[in-house]
Amino acid sequence: MSLQSQIESALSVLEPMHLELTNESDMHRGPPNRETHFKLVIVSDVFVGLSRVARQQKINGLLGFAFKSGLHALTMKVMTGDEWKNDQSSFQSPDCAHKKLR
């Protein structure tokens, strides 16, 4: 099972209304077909009442195994259902210090 599939499975406990996990590894230096850099958009009412930091800590807690398995970077947009209704805009991951040379 791919790391991406394992991450998606682990996040399913949050009962997301929307989950978008994008492998951005090829935007960075390294061999092809790796799973080291991901962008996550997740929407769940589990996050109601939690600060942005607490939401991200919850995600990081669920994905500890992934960081031990080679995940290097995870950019996140973590929202409640009401927040998602008001802001379905996409976002761009920050540049990596080890950006792929083109």
C-alpha positions as CSV (number, residue, x, y, z in Angstrom):
1,M,0.0,0.0,0.0
2,S,1.4,3.4,-0.9
3,L,2.2,6.0,1.8
4,Q,-0.5,8.2,0.3
5,S,-3.1,5.5,0.7
6,Q,-2.0,4.9,4.3
7,I,-2.2,8.6,5.1
8,E,-5.7,8.8,3.6
9,S,-6.8,5.8,5.6
10,A,-5.4,7.2,8.8
11,L,-7.2,10.5,8.3
12,S,-10.6,8.7,7.7
13,V,-11.0,8.5,11.5
14,L,-11.8,12.3,11.3
15,E,-14.8,11.5,9.1
16,P,-13.8,14.2,6.6
17,M,-16.4,15.9,4.4
18,H,-13.6,16.7,2.0
19,L,-10.1,15.2,1.8
20,E,-7.6,16.2,-0.9
21,L,-4.1,14.8,-0.5
22,T,-1.6,15.8,-3.3
23,N,1.8,14.3,-3.7
24,E,4.1,17.2,-4.5
25,S,7.3,15.2,-4.1
26,D,8.3,15.6,-7.8
27,M,8.5,19.3,-7.3
28,H,11.6,18.7,-5.1
29,R,15.0,17.2,-5.6
30,G,15.2,13.4,-5.4
31,P,14.5,10.3,-7.3
32,P,11.1,10.0,-9.1
33,N,8.1,8.2,-7.6
34,R,8.8,9.0,-4.0
35,E,6.3,10.0,-1.3
36,T,8.1,12.7,0.7
37,H,6.1,16.0,0.2
38,F,2.3,16.2,0.4
39,K,-0.3,19.0,0.4
40,L,-3.4,18.3,2.4
41,V,-6.8,19.9,2.4
42,I,-9.1,18.3,5.0
43,V,-12.6,19.4,6.1
44,S,-14.2,17.9,9.2
45,D,-16.4,19.1,12.0
46,V,-14.0,17.3,14.4
47,F,-12.1,20.6,14.2
48,V,-14.9,22.8,15.5
49,G,-13.7,24.7,18.5
50,L,-10.0,23.8,18.0
51,S,-7.3,26.4,17.2
52,R,-5.4,26.1,14.0
53,V,-2.4,24.8,15.9
54,A,-4.5,22.2,17.7
55,R,-6.0,21.0,14.4
56,Q,-2.5,20.6,12.9
57,Q,-1.3,18.8,16.1
58,K,-4.2,16.4,15.7
59,I,-3.2,15.6,12.1
60,N,0.4,15.3,13.0
61,G,-0.5,12.9,15.8
62,L,-2.4,10.7,13.4
63,L,0.5,10.7,10.9
64,G,3.4,10.0,13.1
65,F,3.9,6.7,11.3
66,A,4.2,8.5,8.0
67,F,7.0,10.8,9.2
68,K,8.8,7.7,10.4
69,S,8.3,6.2,6.9
70,G,9.8,9.0,4.9
71,L,7.3,11.8,4.9
72,H,9.4,14.9,5.0
73,A,6.9,17.8,4.5
74,L,3.2,18.2,4.9
75,T,1.5,21.5,4.0
76,M,-2.0,21.7,5.5
77,K,-5.3,23.5,5.2
78,V,-7.5,22.2,8.0
79,M,-11.1,23.5,8.1
80,T,-14.5,22.9,9.6
81,G,-17.5,22.4,7.4
82,D,-18.7,26.0,7.9
83,E,-15.3,27.4,7.1
84,W,-15.2,25.3,4.0
85,K,-18.5,26.7,2.8
86,N,-17.0,30.2,3.0
87,D,-13.5,29.4,1.6
88,Q,-13.0,26.7,-0.9
89,S,-10.0,28.4,-2.4
90,S,-6.9,26.3,-3.1
91,F,-3.5,27.2,-1.7
92,Q,0.0,26.9,-2.8
93,S,2.7,25.1,-0.9
94,P,5.7,27.1,0.2
95,D,8.9,26.8,-1.7
96,C,11.3,24.1,-0.4
97,A,14.9,24.9,0.4
98,H,15.8,21.9,-1.6
99,K,13.7,22.7,-4.7
100,K,14.1,20.6,-7.7
101,L,16.6,22.2,-10.2
102,R,15.0,22.7,-13.6
